[in-house]
């Protein structure tokens, strides 16, 4: 895991540990701690001392989420990513106050700032600037990110009003990752909250349109395979002064969108298979997830746009 994240971090991508594609729900508490420590150690050994770690700490209860956030800080994570608990999703959806209270309660007890799920390069700049304030005021704790992903949270989908209310009630929540794919929500949040709160696309396939309405970046499994390409796309979205700039950004965005769709079709098993083929990392997901069949692996290996991505990288 440590060297996997070094490959990602060297071009400038911020590593995310124990999130959806990292099989977080199949990890026990000690494994989560070990992974964060391994990544922190590998980053430091390779001179990447200023590269922060984002750690997923989602759990089914407020108490366990807070406990995982404290573990993450102690192990070396600067940011925590918190998703809504899904087991009692129907009850939580029936009580908007309950889900808001969950994030506010976690933020009040978490030792690091919190987001709701996030990206690559923009966060580097944000982290370097914001870290000074955090170090000067240790009570500020971890950087917390909300993770809005209805597909894996029992259909819980925070509205832009919910997110704004939570952010205003808990100032140490510094951002949200929107895996709901709603560009309108990005626009509403960025227009209602100041720049210290970062709104992040939950997939790279809508990075360019989300940047145009104020997003700070994106989080995606794609940089695991092609971190240099991800950074090139990110940089292209930051300089759109001419028709040629827009044409380049659109070309890169098209490749990313098509390739990410192919990658996601294979799920966790598909990503692990491709990482095995490219870097030799273990290919078998944790049970009950199953490895790709021979036929599915062959199809994924021959997907046109993933091949294009590898050529660009």
N, C-alpha and C positions, 0 to 999 in steps of 0.2 A: 504493500500500500504506500509506503513512504516514497519509493522511487517512482511509482505511478504519479504521485502528486508533484514530484520534482519535474517530471516531463511536462506536466501541465503548467507549473508555476514559472519556469524559466522564461518563457515568452511574455509573461505578465499576467497570466490568468490566475485568479484567486482560487485556491483549492477548497472544495466543499466536501466534508467528511460526514458519513452517516446520514445521508439524505435518501430520497426515494430510489435513485438508481444505485445507491450504495447498500441496498438491502437493509436499511436501518431497522425495520421492524423485526428482522431476524437476528439482531445482535443483542447480546445481554449487556448488562451495565459495564462489566469489566472489559468486554471486547470493545465497547465504544471508547472507553478510556485509553486502552492500549493503542487503538487506531490513531487517536488524536496525538498521543505522545510520539508515536512512530513518525507521523507526518511532521510534527514540530521539530523532532530531532533531525530528520532528513533535510528539512528546509534549512535549519541552522548550520548543519554540516556542509551544505552547499552554498553558504554565504547569503542565503535568502532570509536574513534575520527580520527584515521589515515586511515580509510577506505574511499577511494575517491568515488565520484559518477560520473558516465558517463551519460550525458543527451543528448538525441536526439534532434537536433534543425533544422532538415531539413524543408524547406518550398519551395514555388514555385517561390520566388524572392530572389535576393541577399539582398535587404533591409530587408525583413522579417526574413531571416536566421540570419543576423547580430543582429537584434533586439532580436530574441529568444536566441542567444548566450549570449548577455548581460544580459538578464533576468536569464538565467541559472546560470551564475556566481554569480549574486546578491543573488540568492536563495540558493547557496551552492554547486554547481557542480564544480568539478575540471577539468573535461574533457567534451568536446562537440563532438558529432558525427554528421557529416554532409553528407547527401546524395545529389546526383545531382537532380535538379528540373526536374520534369517529364512532366509537362503540355505541354510545347513546345519542347518536346524531339526531334521531327523530325528536327526542326530548329537548335537545339543545336548539334545534331549529324552531321549535314551538315557543322558545323563550329567548328572544334576541338579547335580553339583559344577561343571560347566563353565558353566552359565548363572548360577549364583550368583557364580562367580569373575568372570564378565564384568562384572556390575554393581559388584562390590567393586573390581575393578581400575580401572574407569572412574572411580568415586568417588574413589579414591586419587590420581588424576592430574588430575581435572577441577578447574579453578580456581574454579568456582562451585557452590553447592549444587544437588542433583539431586532431581528428582521423577520419578514414573512416569506422569504426565499429569494435567492439572488444570483449575481453575475460575475463578470471578469473585470476589465480594466478600470472602469469608472470607480470601482470600489477601492482600488489602490490609492487614487488621489483622495478620495473621501476619508479613507482610513488614516493616511498620513496627516491630513489636516486635522481630523477630529481627535486623533490620538493625544495630541498635546492637551486638549481640554480634559480628556479622560484621565491622563496622568496627573494633571493638576487637581482634579477632583475625583479621588478614588471612589467616592460614594456613587459616582455615575455608573460604575461597574461595566459589565459587558455591553457590547453593542447588540441589540436585539432586533431580530427581523421576523415579521409575521409571514407565514407561508399560506397563501390562499390557493388551495388545490381541491376544488369540489369533488373531482373524480375519485380521490383517495381519502376524502374526509367525510364520507357518508352523505355527500351532496351539500354539505355546509358551504355556502358561497357568500362571503362577506360583501356587502354592498359598499359603494364608495362612501356613503354616509356612515356606515359602521366603522370603516377604517379611519375616517377623519375623527370620529368621536373617540375611538381607542387611542389614536395618536395624541390627541389633545389631553386626554385623561392620564396618559402615561408617557411623559416626554422622553423617557429613556428607551422607548421603542423608536428606532431610527429608520425603519423602512419596511417595505412589504414586497414580497415576491408574488407576482400575479400569474399563477399557472392556469387561471381561468381563461386567459387569452383575450381579455376584454380591453381593447385599446381605448375605448371611451372611458373606462374606469381609470386608466392611467391618466388621461387628460383631466378628469374631474379631481382626482386626488392631488395632482401636482398644482392645479390652479387654486386649491383651497388650503394647502399646507406650504410652509416655507421650504427653502432648499435644503434644510438640515434633515428633512425626512425624504428618504430615497425610495422611489417607486421603480421596481425592477420587473422586467418581462420574465415570465416563467419558462419561456421557450425561446430559442434563438430564431425561430422561424418568423417572428414578428418584431425583431430588434429594430430594424430601420423605421417602420411606422410608429413604434412606441417611442423611439428617440425623438421623432418629430413633434411629439406632444409632451415631452418632458421626462421620459424614462431615463434612469441612470445607467441602464445596461440590461443584461439578461443572464439567466442561469440555464445551463443546458448540458446534456451529456456529450454533445458534439466535441467540445474542446478536449475531452479525454483522448479522442482520436486525432484531432487536428488543431492543437492549440495555436499554432502560428497563423493558421487560416482564421480562427476565431478573432485573434487580435487584429489581423488585417481588416476584417469586416468591421470590428469596433472602431478602428482608426478612421475608416472610410466614412462612418456615420458622424464623425466629429468635424469634418471639413466638407461642407456641401455648398460651396460658394459659386459653383459654375455648373453648366449642363453636363460637362465631362465628369465632375465630381459625383453628380447624381447618377449618371450612367454607370460609373464604376461601383458605387454603393449598391445600386439595384442589381447589377450582375452578381456581385458577391452574395447579396441577400437571397437571390433566386437559388444559387447553389446551396446555401445553408438551409433554406426552407425545404427544398426537395430532398436533400440528404438527411435532414433531421427526421422527416416523415418516414423515410426508409429505415433509419436507425430505430426509431420508436416502435416500428412494426414488429421488431424482434424482442422488445422489452428488455428486462434485465439480462436474460439469457443471451440475447442477441448482442448486447454491448459487451458482455464478458467474452463471448465467442470472438468478436472482432479484436478486442484487446489481446486475447490469446494469440490470434493470428498475426497481429502487428508487433506485439512486444513480448509474447511468451508468458503472459500472466495466466493464472488459473482460469479455466473456462467454465467450470461447473458452478451454477448458483446454489444457494442454500435451499434445502427442502422446506416447504413442499414444491418450490419452483423446480422445474425440470430443465435440463440442458436442451439446446436445439436439436431437433432431429437431423439426420444426415441431409435430407432434402431441404429443410428450412435453412440449414447452414449454407448449403450450396447456393440457394436463392439469394441469401443475404450477401454472400461473397461476390455475387455477380450483379448486384443492384447498380444501375448506371450512375446515379447521382452520387452515391458513396464513392464510387470509383473516381468520378470527376473531382470530388472533394480531396481525395488522396493525391491526385495530380496537382491540384492547386497548392496544397500544403507543401 
